[in-house]
């Protein structure tokens, strides 16, 4: 999915589930969204983390 769509879904998931969500890069223009505690990939591939408790 595109970065814009991934960021939108990530923020929505973070606020709905009240858990930290990360947006990570899969390839040049493809991004994924996952709970931060479930992410076990390369930390350098993380684009942004959404924490619903930080705001």
C-alpha positions in Angstrom: 0.0 0.0 0.0 1.1 3.6 -0.5 2.7 5.5 2.4 -0.3 7.9 2.7 -2.8 5.0 3.0 -0.5 3.1 5.4 -0.2 6.2 7.7 -3.9 6.7 7.7 -4.6 3.0 8.6 -1.8 3.1 11.3 -3.2 6.1 13.1 -6.7 4.6 12.9 -5.5 1.3 14.3 -3.5 2.9 17.1 -6.5 5.0 18.3 -9.0 2.1 17.9 -6.8 -0.7 19.5 -5.0 1.7 21.9 -1.7 0.1 21.1 1.6 1.2 19.4 1.5 0.7 15.6 4.5 0.9 13.2 4.6 1.7 9.5 7.5 -0.1 7.8 9.0 -0.1 4.4 8.6 -3.3 2.4 10.1 -2.0 -0.9 10.6 1.4 -2.6 6.9 2.3 -2.7 5.2 -0.4 -0.7 4.6 -0.1 3.1 3.1 -2.2 5.8 1.3 -1.6 9.1 1.7 -3.8 12.2 1.5 -3.7 15.9 4.9 -2.6 17.3 5.2 -5.6 19.6 4.6 -8.0 16.7 7.2 -6.3 14.4 10.5 -8.4 14.4 12.0 -7.0 11.2 14.9 -4.6 10.7 14.5 -1.5 12.8 15.9 0.6 9.9 12.8 -0.2 7.8 10.5 1.5 10.3 9.1 4.7 8.8 7.0 5.9 11.7 5.5 4.7 15.0 2.1 5.8 16.2 1.6 5.8 20.0 -2.0 6.6 21.0 -0.8 7.5 24.5 1.7 10.2 23.5 -0.8 12.8 22.5 
